[in-house]
Amino acid sequence: MNIQIIAVGKLKEKYLTQGIAEYAKRLTPYIKLTLTEVPDEKAPEQLSASEEEQVKRKEGERILAHLKPDTYVVATAIEGELWTSDKLAQHMEELAIYGRSQIAFVIGGSLGLSDEVLQRANLRISFGRFTYPHQLLRLVLVEQVYRVVKIMRGEPYHK
């Protein structure tokens, strides 16, 4: 299984990069994990609704450029479905059974994902109704991918 995580913005915080690197290392025996960062669109703090849409559209174009036509796309979105780790593991097993081995998770920038990316997504999931910094969500997502792989393999997950 090939899993790609496409995220907007450059991750600078050392504690986040170290955490992501740890889970990526743990995943090495099981899957091929690719982490792709796309540049965020520079914008002032105060934006009109149309300016926000323009920023999301530009970031969305950068995300879409990294998606192959046969990739199964999972968008992380606050309005997405609330799933458990077990349900995600079951879904990924079903994808593998049906030959969908290319899976991409996408994380938008601080304004979220563009409509174009959300329309391209095969699935929208939420990590809760709380708002997380998009940089922190990368670490949470990589940890969940690791947890899902362990569930799929029937192996214990050491907390």
N, C-alpha and C positions, 0 to 999 in steps of 0.2 A: 504494500500500500504506500502510495506517495501522498504525503500531506504537505500542503503549502499554506503558510500563514502570510497574508499580504496585509500590511498595516501602513497607515499614513503617518509620516513623521519619523524623525531620527530619534532613536532611544539613546539618551545621554546618561541617565541615572545608573550609577555603577551597581547598586543593589538589585536593580531590575535586570540589567544585562547578566549579572552573575546568576541570578535565579533562573532566567531563561536558558542560559548555557548549561546549567546543571540538569534541567529536565530534557534539554535537547540531547545531552550526552547519554542520559538514561534511555532515551528512545532509540538510540543508534542500533541496537541489536534487532529491533522490531520493525521499524518503518524508515522510509527516507523522508526526513523533515527538511523543508526549505523555508527559510524566513526571508521575506522580501519586504523591504521598506521603500515606499514611494514618497517623494517630497511632498510636504504639506504646502498649501498655498498661503503665502504671507498676506495677512490682512490685519487691519486695525481692530481694536477691541469692540468698538461700536459699529455694527453693520446693519444695513436695512435688510429686510426679508429677501429682496432680489439679489443683494450683494452676497448674502449667506448662500443662496441657491447657486450663484455663480462660483463661489469657492468650492462648494460640494461637487458641482459639476466638473470642475477642473481636476479635483482630487480623484473623482470617480473615473475620469478618462484615464488617469494614470493607473488606477487599479485594474480597469478592464483590459488595458494593454498587456497585462501579465496573465490573463486567463485564456487558456486554450478552449476551443469549442466543446471538447468532450469532458471538460472539468466539471465536477459536481461542486457547486458553490454554496457555501454556508455563510450567510451574512449575520454578523452580530449586531443586533439592534434592540434597543430598549423595548420596542413594541413587538418584538418577536415572541415566539412560543417559549414558555418556561419548561425546560426539560430537566430530567435528572441525568446523572452520569450513566446510570444503567440504561436509560432509554436511548441516549446517544450511542452507547456501545452497541446496543441491539440494532440501531439504525445503520451504523457503520458496518456491522457484520452483514446486514442485508445488502448494502451497497456492494461489498466485496463479492458476495455470492452472485450478484447480477453483473459482475465485471466492471463496476465503477470504482477503479482503484486510484483515480486522480481526484483528490478532494482538496478544495481550497477554502480556508476560512478567511473572511475579510473583516478588517477592523477599520472603521473610518477615523477621520480626524476629530477635533474637538466639536465640530458641528454635526457629526454623524456621517451617514452614507448618502450618496446621491440617489435620486429616483432610478436612474439608469442602472446602478449597481444593484439596488433592491429588486428591480425587475429581472435582472440577470440571475439572481440567486434562486437556487432550487429550494432553499430552506432558510428561514429567518429564526434565529434563536436569541433568547435573552438570558443574561446571567443575573437576572433579577430586575426589580423595578427601581433599584438604586442606580444612580449615575456614577460610573467609575471613570477615572482618568483613562483615556485610551491607551496610555503607556502601561498602566497597571494591568489593564485587561489582557495585554499580551502575555504577561506572566501567568495570570489566571487561566488563560486559554491553553497555553503550553502544558500547564499542570493537568488540566482536564483531559487533554489529548493523551498524556501519559497514563492517567487513571483509566481512561476508556480502553487503551491498549491492554492494560493489566486485566481489566474486567473481561475483555474479549478472549484473552488467553487463559482465563481462569486462574490467574496467579494472584497471590496476596499483594495488597498495596500497603506498604509500611508507612504509617502516618507519621 
